[in-house]
Amino acid sequence: MHGFEFFVDPSRCIGCQSCVNAGGECGTHRGVSMIQLDYFDREWTTASTPTVCMHCEDPACAQACPADAIKKGEDGVVRSALKPRCIACSNCVLACPFGVPKVQIEMELMMKCDMCYDRTSAGLRPMCATVCPSQALMYVTPAEAAQLRRDKPVNTFRFGNQEVKTKVFMYVPHGGEALEVDVVHDMWRLEE
Amino acid sequence: MSENKSHCPKEERLWREEFSVSSSEQAYVERRQFGKFLVLTSGAMFAGQVWLMAKDWIAKTKAIVWPRKEVANEGDLDVGAAKVFQYPGPNDDCLLVRVNETKYVAYSQKCTHLSCAVIYSAQKKVMECPCHNGYFSIEDGHVIQGPPPRPLPRVELEASGGKLIATGMSVFGEGEAH
């Protein structure tokens, strides 16, 4: 769908698992849901967050692939590994800063969220965005998104000195131009 | 990752283009690249042709000394029968054929099409390649029908003292074979 973008708003996620179940219905990865739903500390918070592929401008998974199996289309969608090429080495799994690719050991193939390519390429919305009851996952034009939300979504993530620009936008609590991700700091904080 | 690129501007290696992450880029060929490919491949083909010509020319200028080899005794073969012998090397199979009471001929047994072993058909009086039905004349080895592109090399025979002796090879329409 031309001009449509994917928006993720974790603060609106209610953890209902609709997206996870709908994800398996998609034709390009039938039966295997490619969306990850994380619950945090359930004792203290009801917060949950869905993780879809962010479709990086310069995808680390594809850059790390030794078999040239991961390709980004002209529309910016990073596709699952090509079956004849993928050697299931898991380099992409380790390289992805968002933890998206999953290696299907029984198929010896890496599969990842490809924005339900069979649907989005034919003018339909991705499965997860069609079922999300709280619009935590939206597939709309940026103009529509601006009407629906006051926050400005970001698509730039900073991991230390590494800046990753993505096709998918994310609403983050404090806004700003980019989201700083300090993994080590957050891990230490969790341990405390 | 965009940072990485700014560190090494224009240092994109060719393999990065060939195995690009972007599916549109990997199929993209620059005009200059295509030109280079054309010039290099046609240059290589030209060099190969020159090499083949030179090899051929050198082989032509060298006088070949054919060995003399006793093939069979006259009268060993019945009319219409054939015998395999090796000439000029130990791996070059040839076929000696007794066409009639007085006439013996011999040809290389290697079909000029795909090197199948040629046999003598006494019924049709031709050299026949059973692989693809190639027929060669028993008179001079020229192609009568079928896929073979060149005549069958003929072994020159000499009869002396009741023995048949191979003295050289020739190809129909060419003079001496090489």
Interface residues (C-beta under 8 A of the other chain):
Chain A: C56 E57 D58 P59 A60 A62 Q63 D68 I70 K71 K72 G73 E74 N161 Q162 E163 V164 K165
Chain B: M1 S2 E3 K5 F19 V21 S22 S23 S24 Q26
